[in-house]
Amino acid sequence: MDIQAQKAIIIEQFKQVSDVNLINAIKNLLDYALKKEQESFDIPEAHQKLVLERFDKVRKNPERLLDWDEAKKTLKA
């Protein structure tokens, strides 16, 4: 069952709920999920700048990149 079908079933079940405590609990879960979803996309400007600077360094000097297998060997040593 795909996610859209699951959502539709949950919505229909929710429409039949009359327990105020359950409704409040579900609302709190949804509020929390929305907040977490928004947080995951809020990347601080300083972090964005750092990543862009690193990309720029690689573009200017691609030889500085290590092969992953070689990097693993170096880290294990």
Contacts in CASP RR format, 6 or more apart in sequence:
PFRMAT RR
TARGET T0000
AUTHOR 0000-0000-0000
METHOD contacts of the structure
MODEL  1
MDIQAQKAIIIEQFKQVSDVNLINAIKNLLDYALKKEQESFDIPEAHQKL
VLERFDKVRKNPERLLDWDEAKKTLKA
14 23 0 8 1.000
14 26 0 8 1.000
17 23 0 8 1.000
17 26 0 8 1.000
57 64 0 8 1.000
58 64 0 8 1.000
58 65 0 8 1.000
66 74 0 8 1.000
END
